[in-house]
Amino acid sequence: MSLKVEKLDNNMAKLTIEVPAEDLEKALQKAYLKQKKQISLPGFRKGKVPRQMIEKMYGPEIFYDDAANEIIPEEYGKAYDETELEIVSRPEINVVQIEKGKSFIFTADVATKPEVKLGEYKGLKADKYSTEVTAEEVDAKINEEATKNARTVTVDTPAKDGDEVIIDFEGFIDGVAFEGGKGENYPLVLGSNSFIPGFEEQLVGKKAEEEVEVKVTFPEEYHAEELKGKEAIFKCKIHEVKAKELPEIDDEFASEVSEFDTLKEYKEDIETKLKEQKEKEGKAAQEDQLVNAAIENATYDIPKPMIDSQVMQMADDFAQRMQSQGLSMEQYFQFTGMTSEKMLEEMRPQAVKRIETRLVLEAIAKAEDIQVSDEKIDEEIKKMAETYKMEFDQLKGLMGDNEKNQMKEDMAVQEAVTFLVENATIA
């Protein structure tokens, strides 16, 4: 393999990769062996047609796609390792030459890591945060816990937000019932926004055994094409109204929902945890403020393919999280009315922010010569081992140099955040 590197504008580069003719021939033969079982010609048994006969009948091009798909990943991987460029995107591949008996040539257009010119990053201003906790905040947390432990009881009073109503419903458009618009004994919590906008509000104030006509308009972006933007009437009958009955907030309640015997101890624990939460949130907000200021003061040119790659990575991560919850992306799109295109577009601002943050913090770490020692790496691996309930040596042995180097880079970035805080003006 030979490699030619051409740097382009906007932090892009073109890799031209040439593969010897003999390697192309091997890939063509492999493609033939893969395809021959599906090819038949008169006078030959299926799967027994010689390659020369197939190429004579259909042309050698019949094997080109499979041969190219065989060669490109491996040869691009070699080029990636050989080049000194910091490639930050998926390659855009173009085949330049593929012809039997000749070398195979293809190009890979890639984005390269942008150079960051730092502006002011020392002495930046950040807001001071408070960890003071009020009695009202403590009471609110207790009421929140009481709500979780509330009993649901059937009531004769009109339904209000937070109540659960058991309803039958059927939807009509222009007087005709539509598919999927009917339900019986359906439990609906008012204010949960689980139904289309405007539906739940029209049941507030109604009592059990009442019949209600709910008039709504389906959103323009509703997942069912035939219902988008349509006006509909739902004929509803309320069977029951259920409200939450809160427990008495006393020592007995505290002992049931916590490890403490008295309400006083429970309140003190809540106050401590709220202070810890405010400390954590305040620190994070302060760090974000300083990082954003450092980003604002820096200059860089992020190539579009780098953003595209980050968006696709975020989408892949999201799909894996959905899958771990037993939900496919098709089901997610159906339930939410979201589309793949809209989701990717909504992810772009966050993708840009992630890239900006990483680039600028890496530049600060480099400018300040922030180094992460092997001892600190070991400390981090020990924490990970405890989390995964593994032995330190076992986990460390499973990690290669790439994983350890990535850890060093990640920790150096976090140290850069600490550097910004330590050198900031807090007021």
C-alpha positions, -999 to +999 in steps of 0.1 A: +000+000+000+012+035-008-003+066+008-004+102-003-017+129+020-031+162+008-042+189+033-073+208+022-090+240+035-112+240+067-092+213+085-099+187+059-075+163+042-076+138+014-058+104+017-051+088-016-045+051-010-030+028-037-032-010-033-011-033-055-028-052-083-020-086-067-039-076-036-069-065-058-067-099-075-069-117-042-099-097-033-115-104-066-109-141-062-125-139-027-155-121-041-158-149-068-157-176-041-184-157-021-207-152-051-203-184-072-229-203-053-256-179-065-244-178-101-256-203-128-248-206-165-262-231-191-239-261-191-226-257-156-240-268-123-249-240-099-218-230-079-195-247-103-191-219-130-155-210-135-146-174-127-133-168-163-167-178-177-186-155-153-163-126-162-167-133-199-205-133-196-210-105-172-177-086-172-151-085-144-171-056-129-195-082-114-169-087-085-157-051-081-181-040-054-174-070-031-136-067-038-137-030-029-156-037+003-131-063+012-100-041+006-111-006+018-117-011+055-083-029+060-063-006+038-079+026+053-071+012+087-034+009+077-034+044+063-050+058+095-022+042+115+005+054+092-006+091+088+005+116+114-029+135+110-053+135+140-084+123+121-116+133+139-143+121+115-155+090+096-139+088+061-158+097+029-146+071+005-144+075-033-130+048-056-107+063-082-095+032-100-106-004-099-097-025-129-086-061-131-048-063-136-042-027-123-036-013-088-067-003-068-068+034-059-093+051-036-095+083-016-107+091+019-118+126+027-114+131+065-116+160+090-086+167+110-084+180+146-086+218+145-059+240+160-072+261+189-059+295+196-066+303+232-078+337+244-080+347+280-086+317+303-069+328+335-086+352+359-121+345+344-150+356+365-175+332+380-205+336+403-203+325+439-229+299+449-247+293+482-253+261+500-279+276+524-310+254+528-343+269+540-370+252+561-393+255+531-369+235+510-367+208+536-406+207+539-409+205+501-387+174+501-407+158+529-439+165+510-424+150+479-417+118+498-452+119+514-467+121+479-447+090+469-461+072+498-497+084+494-526+061+492-549+062+462-586+065+473-618+068+453-635+102+458-668+118+449-653+152+444-646+168+410-613+157+394-583+180+397-547+180+385-529+150+399-560+129+403-564+097+383-595+091+363-607+058+349-623+065+316-638+050+285-631+070+254-637+069+216-624+094+191-642+107+160-631+128+131-660+144+111-683+120+129-664+089+120-645+068+145-608+064+137-585+034+143-566+034+176-589+061+191-608+039+215-601+027+251-620+012+280-613+015+317-582+035+309-564+050+339-553+086+331-535+109+356-546+144+349-517+168+343-494+140+332-495+152+296-496+116+284-525+124+260-525+149+232-525+186+243-559+199+255-573+165+264-566+162+301-575+198+309-611+192+297-616+164+323-606+187+352-637+195+373-657+165+362-670+139+385-676+101+383-703+089+360-702+121+340-700+119+302-678+145+285-671+155+249-634+165+246-625+186+216-589+185+205-566+191+175-539+166+167-504+182+165-489+188+131-460+165+140-482+137+153-467+102+144-499+090+127-499+106+092-537+104+088-543+123+121-518+152+117-535+185+123-570+170+124-597+182+147-613+154+167-640+148+193-635+122+220-666+109+237-656+101+272-673+085+302-656+089+337-661+058+358-640+068+388-620+096+402-591+087+424-571+111+446-540+107+466-543+107+504-511+119+520-498+102+552-495+122+585-460+137+587-447+126+621-421+104+637-439+073+625-438+086+589-400+094+593-393+059+606-412+043+576-395+062+548-360+066+563-334+050+586-343+075+614-367+071+643-377+108+646-389+135+622-363+158+636-334+135+626-350+129+593-352+167+586-316+171+596-305+144+572-325+160+544-309+194+551-274+178+549-282+161+516-297+193+502-265+211+511-244+185+494-267+187+463-264+225+462-226+222+466-224+198+437-248+218+415-231+251+423-197+237+416-209+223+382-226+256+373-194+275+382-173+252+361-197+255+331-196+293+334-158+293+333-155+267+305-180+287+284-160+319+289-128+301+279-146+288+248-159+322+240-124+337+241-108+310+219-108+307+182-110+275+161-126+262+129-146+229+135-150+210+102-185+199+094-177+161+092-163+163+127-197+175+139-215+149+118-194+121+134-202+134+169-239+135+161-238+100+148-219+088+179-245+105+201-273+089+181-257+054+184-253+059+222-290+069+225-301+039+205-281+016+228-297+032+259-331+027+243-323-009+235-312-016+271-347-005+281-362-029+256-372-002+231-362-001+194-356+032+177-386+024+154-408+021+185-393+052+201-401+072+169-436+058+169-443+066+205-429+101+205-437+113+170-400+121+165-382+113+133-346+103+127-338+135+108-354+157+135-335+139+163-302+143+145-308+180+139-317+185+176-285+168+187-263+191+166-260+220+191-251+196+219-226+179+196-209+212+187-208+221+224-191+188+233-165+193+206-158+229+216-154+220+252-130+192+245-109+211+221-105+241+244-098+221+275-073+200+257-056+232+245-055+246+281-040+213+294-013+215+267-006+252+274-002+246+311+016+213+307-009+194+328+003+158+332-015+129+347+008+105+365+006+067+364-002+068+401-033+089+394-043+064+366-040+036+391-062+054+416-088+059+389-087+022+380-091+013+417-123+033+418-135+016+387-126-018+401-147-011+432-176+000+410-175-031+389-167-053+419-134-065+403-099-069+415-076-040+407-050-062+389-076-080+370-092-048+356-058-032+349-047-063+330-078-060+308-069-025+298-046-019+268-024+011+262-051+028+242-076+027+271-050+040+295-040+068+272-076+077+268-080+078+306-049+101+308-064+125+282-098+125+300-083+132+334-060+159+320-092+176+306-108+174+340-076+189+356-079+217+331-114+225+345-099+225+380-072+249+368-098+273+355-116+273+389-084+277+409-074+307+387-108+323+385-122+354+402-152+343+422-177+370+432 
